[in-house]
């Protein structure tokens, strides 16, 4: 880690610069995470720096991931009165969304000829990274690839989610937040929180509920899909 002490300052510098660029331009494609990846990866390749060494130098950022997810409880508390009034609808939306996310990704993978291992890897793509990796491992998938799938799903939702919702003329803050949180977990939730506090609260709620539902149902959904496909 001492050889690459600068990996942490580099990461922070690039990310905050990318965030400022996104705030100034208001262009969805200039997502701070996407821009950071586009800048840092070429730098690592240019100096021939192994990812493991880079990760060791900035491991503290990875350790902050779980506390950051827990911190999403604050906007939930602020919207507790609305959540109590709509809890049946919220649970229904999250349940249907979780089932759809699991079945669609896995079924498409199997249809394209993926192995059971890859199908299991893709199944938890729409929940936050720690949960997705644990589910993938329990289904004999590949947790590292699951993490990449989660990242891609989150980026796509953060970049294109609101565009699609606007095209569909969905104006309800609760509906928009639930949809983004359901499909794009923490990255989508962060984007919702930037746009509207209420959207961020409902997206946080969807992130948590969908993570629980997916964790409980994945061990039953995956074998059922394999049996049907076989």
N, C-alpha and C positions, 0 to 999 in steps of 0.2 A: 504493500500500500504506500510506503514511503517514497518509492520510485515514481509513483503516479499520484502524488498528493494533489496535483492540479486538476485531476479529473472532476472533482466535486466543484471547484470554482468555475471550471469550463462549462459544466452542465448548467449551473445556476445562471451564469452570464448569458449563455445562449437561450435558455428558456425565458428569462425575463425580457431579453431583447425581442424574442419572438412574440411574447405576450403583448409587449408594447406595440409591435408592428401590427398585430391582429386588432388591437383596440383602436389604432389610428386609421387603419384602412377599412375596417368593417367587412373584410372579405372572408367568407366562411372557409375557403380552401386554405387560407393562411392560419390554420389551427396551430396554436403554439407547440403542441406535442409533435405534430407532423413536421413543422418547420425545424424543430430541434433535432429530430431524427435525421432529416435531410442535411443538416449542417454537421452534426457530430459524427455520423457514420463515415462520410468521406475523410474527415480528419483522422479518425482511427485507422482507416485503410492507408492513408498517406504516410503516417508515421509507423505503420505496421505494429500497432498496439493490440494485443489480444483482448477480446471482450472481457475475459475473466479478470484481467488486471484492471481494466477500466471500471468494472463493476465493483471490485474490491475497494477502489479509491472513493467511490461514491455510494457505498452500501447503505449509508445512513438514510439516503432518500428512499430506498426500498423499505427500510424499517419504519418509515413514517406512513406507508401506505395504509396499514390497518387502522392506526389512530385517525387518519384522515377520513376513512369510511365511517368510523364511529362518530366523528364530528358532524356528520350529516344529520345526526339526530336533532341538532338545534333547530333547523327550519321545520322539522316535523313537529316539534313542540309548539312552534309559533302558529302552526295551522291545525292544532289538535281539535278545535271546535268543528272545522269543516270535515276533518277525517272521521270524527264520531258520527256526523250527520250522513256521511256517504260510505260507511265502511262496507256495506254489502256490495255496492257497485265496485268499490276499489278491489275487494277480494276477488270478485268475479272477473274483472278485467285482468288482474295479475295472474289468475289461474289459467284463463284462456290463453293469455300471452305466453306464459311459461310453457304450456303444452305445445303451442304452435311453434315456438322457437326450437324446442327439443326435436319435435317430429320433423319439421321442415329441413333443418340442417342435416340431420342424420339420414333422412330419406333421400335427399338430393345426393349426398355423398355415396350412398349405396347404389343409387341409380346410375351414377357415373363410374361405378366399378371399384369403389374404395374398399379396402379391407375392413373387417370388424374393428381393428385397432384404430384406424383413422376415423371411422364413423364414431367410435366412442370418444375420440379426441375432440371432434367437432360438436358433439351434443351439448356441452355446457357453454357454448360460445357467447351466450347473452346474459351471463351473470358475471359478477366482479371477479377479478383474477384469483385471489386466494381460494374462493369457493370453487371456481372452475377447475383449478389445478387439483383440488382434493377430489372432486367428482370424477375427473378424468382418470386419476390414479386408481380409484375404486372400481372403475369399469375396464381396467386394463388398457387405458389409452395412454397418450404421451403428454404428460403435463406441460412440458416446455412448449410444445406446439399449440396446446390449448391456450396458453398465455398469449401467444401470437394471434390466435383467432379472436380472443377477447379484445386485444388491442385493435385489430382491424374492425371488428364490429363497433367498438366504441368510437373510433375515428370516423367511420362512415356515418354513424348516427349524429355525432357532433357537427360534422360538416354539412350533411345533406338532410338531416332529420327535420329541421325547421322549414327548409325549402319545400319538402314534401307536404308537411302539415299546412303550410300556407297555400300550396296549390290545391289541396283538398278543402280549403276554407274552414279548417278546424280552429276555432277561436278560443274555446274554453281553456283556461290556464290549467285546470285540473286534468283535462283530457290530454293536452299536449305534454304535460309533465309525466303522466303515467305512461304514455306511449314511448317517450324517449327513454325513461328509466327502465322500462320493460325490455327494450331492444338493445340499449347502448350503455347500460350500467353507469359506472362512475364517470367516464368521460362525457357521456351524454348529460349526466346530471350536472356536472361542472358547467357545461355550456348553458343548460337551463337556468342555473343559478346566476350566471352572468346576465342573462336576458331579463329574467323576471323572478323575484323572490318566491312567489307562489308556485310557479312552474318548478323551481328547484326543490321546493318542499315535497310536492307530489312525485317528482322524479326520484327523490331520495327514498320515499316510501315504497315506490315500485321496485327500486333496486333491492331493498331489504326483503320485501315479501317474495319477490321472484327468486331471490337467492335461496330462501327457505323452501319454497315450493319445489324448485328444481332439485335441491339436495334430497328432499324426501321422495320425489317421484322418479328421478333418473334411474335408480336401481331396478325399477319395475318397467319403465318405458323402454329402456334400451333392449333388454331381453325380448320383450314383446315385439319390437320392431324387427329384431333379428329373426325371430320365429316367423313373422309374417313374410319377411323378405326371402327367407330360406325356403 
